Amino acid sequence: MARAASTVGITDKTAETHELTVAKPQLWDFATPHRYTLETEVRVGGRTVDTYSTAFGIRTYRFR
């Protein structure tokens, strides 16, 4: 499991970017469609006010 956190001020709009490294990812393909889940949690005053789950797969591409 990897974690990243940040604190932002309350405004009309904000954007955050986090980069996490998966040391030995299980790659997604049609034969073995391994998927990971990103859990996003919004907290206000230490209390969780919203959560969202995003499923994604990791692939590699090679062009010759």
N, C-alpha and C positions, 0 to 999 in steps of 0.2 A: 504494500500500500504506500502511496506517495501522498504528501500533503503540501499545500501551499496556502498562504493566507495573506490578506492585505486589509488595510483600513482606509476607507474613503470618506470624504465629507459628503453630507447630504446636499445635493444640488438637483437641478432639473434633469441632468444627464451625466453619466460617467461611464468610463470603459476601463477595464482591467485586463492585462495579459499576464498569463503565467505559463512558464515552460517547465515541463517535468520530463525527466529521462526515465525510460523503461529499459532497464539493463539488458534483459534477454526476453524481448517481447515474443509472444506467440502470434505469428502472423496470420492474417485473415486470408483465406482463399475459398474457392467454391467447395473443395473437398473437406476442408476443416475451417468452417466459418467462426473462428474464435472472436468474441467481442469483449471489450472492456466496458466498464460503466464509469462515467464521470459524475460525481455527486456534487452539485453546487448548493451552497447553503448561504442564505442572507440572514445576518443577525443584526438586531438593533438593541442596544443596551444589554448585550449578553444573551438575549432571547432570540431563538430562531423564529423568523417571521415568514420565510419562504424557502422552499427546496425545489430542486429540479434535477432529474436524472437524464443523462445523455449517453446513449450507447454508441460505441465507435469501434472500428477495427483498424489494425495497423498493417500496411502493405508496403512492399518495395516495388519500384519500377526501374527498368533498365532499358535505355534506348541505345541502339547501335547504328 
